[in-house]
Amino acid sequence: MNRRARSVLAALAAAATTVAGVQAALTAPAEAGGKGDADGPDKVVIIMVDSLSKEIVRKYDMDHVQAMMRQGVDARRSYLGHLGSVTVVTHNVVTTGVLPKHMGWTDEGYRDVDGVLSGLGLGDDESDLWITSNWGSQEMFAVQEHAGHPKLADYLHAADPDSKVFTISPKTYAAWGLGGSGSDSIITFGSSTTCPGLPGSWREPGGINPPSYITETCGRYYVPTGSALRYDTMEPPASLYPLDGDRYTTGKDPDHQGGDVWAADAAIDVMQNEPDWSGIFVTLPGVDKAAHMWGGVDDDGGTDPMTHMDFATEVADEQVGKILEELETSGELDDTLVVLTSDHGSVAGRNFYGEYEPEANYGFYNWYYGDVENDVYLDPQEALQPLVDTGNVGLSYSDSMLRAWLTEQTPAKVAEAATVMAGLPAVTAVFTRDGDHYDRVTPVRWDRMTEPGERAWFRRHAQELVDTEAAEYGPDVIATLPDHTTYSVAGDHGGIQKATQQVPIVFAGAGLSRRDLRAPVRSVDIMPTVLRHLGIPATSPMDGIDYRLPTR
């Protein structure tokens, strides 16, 4: 055991058997000399390229990402390993090391079975159902803390109480999930405003304790915003989920670029201004936005290249290279474990069961149905109408998989919903929750799986993946869909398909060798593996495996 491990363990060991004790210990000061030593790295950078599948890396020849795979430790058999395969879930999985069934919420929907949010006076008390990606930090932090799992930021502070952890994401809910309440600073976007002397509306930087060099009034981190800046995204199919400014793309103003450039620039500013940082977690959202709008790998370009996949993947790749270059130039790379991964991949919706309407953002009515605590969507697509007609849907969420939280959860009502869902277009199997697992209650429609390897993937992974959602707060009924199928927008994720599950997991820096991991590493394994390599003992149960990374 190295000195770092002994130091942290001394601060944690006495309370390591209970969640409450762990949380108390994580706030206790470590023994002298707790911040690393020559035995290993003492910093970690996590780069989450939203919607980056291995298929996308290959198709768009992402040079910096591929170089990192060659020169670092690439988990060549890696996959996401859980459902829902959505941003609001995976960002929390990666920095807790626990599966959705244990972490507090499992998907875009959440049933407040323990009264966590109602107990805080949140919501309208007419429903116990919530849309998780609409949560603010108050709601998400409350559910995280109720689940009781320390996050990576907490462990980094236990190792060095004087260090700082920064989380950066243009998506607010991704930032809350990745950082948690233990992050010293969460840098994201705030509200719209005006800037004296500058035309139009501007989205200001915000979050929790963002540094002054980020929030300088009308400075670099203000970006143009508004519905006038939709570029070519009011053309179908992008109009289902169009741009409304430069939050998720670079935009046309070279002094106020948004999206991935905004996030990477903020990360580099933190590195250059905060000598005591120990963790930087950053999300790059551009690929995800383009994939949703234009169908992922099926995008063939359009009027404005800036909104499309070719451009989005090039920009994301450049930002990965830029962050690594900053670490190398500053001499920090050998002391920093860098993790490159994604929160999910992308399914091209060649078989589309949503509906197009001319107004912007109609995709939300394809995604959601329900009158819940924090939103209302009551205009479902025709394909989902038979389920809605049962009168028993509290909330449904539909993307590359279908799930339903029922109003009445009796066995008869659950069976009714399962029967109806089995008859919906393209459904391959239906599962109902039974305690800590799901039972498949319909025959598998193998005839609907026509892509190479699709049936083998289902046999190997469907049950494993579905079971990761098995919690009281999760969906009552889940229906899987075949490859290239969405109910929502042109490109999506959320389900079991290879295209959304096969994501890169790569480790670099920190004295690592070029030997790859042969194990089937999952997103839930990232956290325990990071802790092991940093010499920080885990003090709370995790679902992930702590893989040993090969060093030089």
LINLINMO-V196595 format. One record per run of one state. SS is the DSSP state (helix for helix, strand for strand, loop for the rest). FROM is the first residue (numbers start at 1). TO is the last residue. Records with the same first field share a line. If there is no record, write none. Layout:
BEGIN
SS->FROM-TO ; FROM-TO
END
This chain:
BEGIN
loop->1-2 ; 16-18 ; 27-36 ; 38-39 ; 41-42 ; 50-52 ; 60-62 ; 72-72 ; 76-78 ; 80-84 ; 86-86 ; 95-99 ; 104-108 ; 112-117 ; 121-128 ; 135-136 ; 148-151 ; 160-163 ; 170-171 ; 180-184 ; 196-197 ; 209-211 ; 216-222 ; 226-237 ; 242-244 ; 246-258 ; 274-276 ; 285-285 ; 295-295 ; 299-304 ; 308-308 ; 330-332 ; 342-346 ; 349-350 ; 353-362 ; 373-374 ; 378-381 ; 389-392 ; 399-400 ; 407-410 ; 423-426 ; 435-436 ; 441-445 ; 449-453 ; 468-476 ; 482-484 ; 487-490 ; 493-493 ; 495-497 ; 502-502 ; 504-505 ; 510-511 ; 513-516 ; 518-521 ; 523-523 ; 535-550 ; 552-552
helix->3-15 ; 19-26 ; 54-59 ; 63-71 ; 87-94 ; 100-103 ; 118-120 ; 132-134 ; 137-147 ; 152-159 ; 172-179 ; 212-215 ; 238-241 ; 259-273 ; 286-294 ; 296-298 ; 305-307 ; 309-329 ; 333-335 ; 363-367 ; 382-388 ; 411-422 ; 446-448 ; 454-467 ; 498-501 ; 524-534
strand->37-37 ; 40-40 ; 43-49 ; 53-53 ; 73-75 ; 79-79 ; 85-85 ; 109-111 ; 129-131 ; 164-169 ; 185-195 ; 198-208 ; 223-225 ; 245-245 ; 277-284 ; 336-341 ; 347-348 ; 351-352 ; 368-372 ; 375-377 ; 393-398 ; 401-406 ; 427-434 ; 437-440 ; 477-481 ; 485-486 ; 491-492 ; 494-494 ; 503-503 ; 506-509 ; 512-512 ; 517-517 ; 522-522 ; 551-551
END
